[in-house]
Amino acid sequence: MSQPSLFIIEDDATIVSLLKKALSERYTVTTVKNYRDILREVVEAQPDLILMDITLPYFNGFYWTTEIRQQMTTPIIFISSSDDEMNMVMALDMGADDYIAKPFNLAVLEAKISAFLRRSQQFNQAKRFLYQDYELTRDGLVRKADGQEVALSPTESKIFQLLIENQGQVVTKEDLLNRLWESENFIDHNTLSVNMTRLRKKLSSIGCVAIHTIRGVGYSLI
């Protein structure tokens, strides 16, 4: 059985070396060769997960995340020296699934990677997810019966899947955190809120406005 593959988009040679040393035993690790041609390299590599820095030569990580999201739903974790909340919100809004500020704990990073990869595998093996006139596909598309569709990131897809599986019931924030990242300790509640806001915006673009906030508790698909 082949190892899961990671693509590291980072221009700090010290950090790249650290990550490769820590992750190469469990994963096939690819790094950038040409910072002007990152999209082509990522598409050719078809990695299972991407680690992305913000500050890069020529174009920043926000730009490349937007470009990648137009072609792939691969999970993207930002690793950045900036712990500014606006950068985190922008990264998630551009299509990232998570954000870790440097200096980071390698054990936490590895736990996040492992959780994302397990989640992606489970989603790919799952049945169809249906809600009223909408279908959530394995490749992260939400299709409406009239042909409209919108693409979701892996995290948005998982949130919508969990809400569909529990439609009519309240899914608590704690349940979402545990199911999405397998531990509340690995994720900021604000990351969940940003992903939920982005999911609602995408769903509303095709007429689905059914996610309700139960203040202080969680969310419900009604």
Helices and strands as residue ranges (DSSP letters): E 5-9, H 13-23, E 28-31, H 38-45, E 49-52, H 61-69, E 76-80, H 85-94, E 98-101, H 106-124, E 129-131, E 134-136, E 141-144, E 149-151, H 154-165, E 170-172, H 173-181, G 184-186, H 189-204, E 211-214, E 218-221
